C-alpha cells in the first residue's frame, strides 16, 4: 500500500504538496500549530482532508495529524489506527 516514505522538516510544505497532488498523504506525530496551520488552510481550500489520528476534524491543539487527498483518507486512518 505504501510506495515510499520520507521525512521532511516542514509540515506546512508537505500539507501543500498533498494539496498539489505531489504526494497523497502525510502522517505527523508531535508537531505544533505553527508547523501545520498554514498548510492545513491550503490543503482544505484545495479539497484535501486534515484530521487527527482517529479521523476527527483536526483542531489547532492537536499534535498528531493526518492529511491526504479525499480518495485515500479513510484508508489512511484505518492503517494508522492499526499502528497506534
C-alpha positions as CSV (number, residue, x, y, z in Angstrom):
1,X,0.0,0.0,0.0
2,X,2.9,2.3,0.6
3,X,5.2,3.1,-2.3
4,X,7.7,5.3,-0.3
5,X,8.2,7.2,2.9
6,X,10.2,10.3,3.5
7,X,10.7,12.7,6.4
8,X,10.8,16.4,5.8
9,X,11.3,19.3,8.2
10,X,8.3,21.4,7.2
11,X,4.8,20.1,7.8
12,X,3.3,23.1,6.1
13,X,5.3,22.3,3.0
14,X,4.1,18.7,3.0
15,X,0.5,19.7,3.5
16,X,0.9,22.0,0.5
17,X,2.4,19.1,-1.5
18,X,-0.7,17.0,-0.7
19,X,-2.9,19.9,-1.8
20,X,-1.0,20.0,-5.1
21,X,-1.2,16.2,-5.6
22,X,2.6,15.8,-5.4
23,X,2.1,13.2,-2.6
24,X,-1.2,11.6,-1.5
25,X,-0.8,11.5,2.3
26,X,1.2,12.6,5.3
27,X,1.3,11.4,8.9
28,X,3.0,13.6,11.5
29,X,3.5,13.0,15.2
30,X,4.1,15.6,17.9
31,X,4.0,18.7,15.7
32,X,2.9,22.2,16.8
33,X,0.3,24.5,15.5
34,X,2.8,26.7,13.7
35,X,4.1,23.6,11.9
36,X,0.8,22.8,10.1
37,X,-1.7,25.7,10.3
38,X,-0.8,27.4,7.0
39,X,-0.6,24.1,5.2
40,X,-3.9,22.9,6.7
41,X,-5.6,26.0,5.2
42,X,-4.0,25.5,1.8
43,X,-4.9,21.8,1.8
44,X,-8.5,22.3,2.8
45,X,-9.0,25.0,0.2
46,X,-7.7,22.6,-2.4
47,X,-10.2,19.9,-1.3
48,X,-7.8,17.8,0.8
49,X,-8.5,16.5,4.3
50,X,-6.7,17.1,7.6
51,X,-7.7,15.2,10.7
52,X,-6.4,13.8,14.0
53,X,-5.3,10.1,14.0
54,X,-8.8,8.9,14.7
55,X,-10.2,10.7,11.6
56,X,-11.9,13.5,13.6
57,X,-11.6,17.1,12.3
58,X,-8.2,18.5,13.1
59,X,-8.1,21.0,15.9
60,X,-5.4,23.6,16.3
61,X,-4.5,22.0,19.6
62,X,-3.8,18.5,18.1
63,X,-0.2,17.3,18.0
64,X,-0.6,14.2,15.9
65,X,-2.1,14.7,12.4
66,X,-3.0,13.1,9.2
67,X,-3.6,14.8,5.9
68,X,-4.4,13.3,2.5
69,X,-6.4,13.5,-0.7
70,X,-10.1,12.7,-0.1
71,X,-9.8,9.4,-2.0
72,X,-7.4,7.7,0.4
73,X,-8.1,9.4,3.7
74,X,-10.4,6.7,5.2
75,X,-7.9,4.0,4.3
76,X,-5.0,6.1,5.8
77,X,-6.9,6.5,9.1
78,X,-7.6,2.7,9.1
79,X,-3.9,1.9,8.5
80,X,-2.6,4.3,11.1
81,X,-5.2,3.1,13.7
82,X,-3.6,-0.4,13.4
83,X,-0.2,1.0,14.1
84,X,-1.3,3.2,17.0
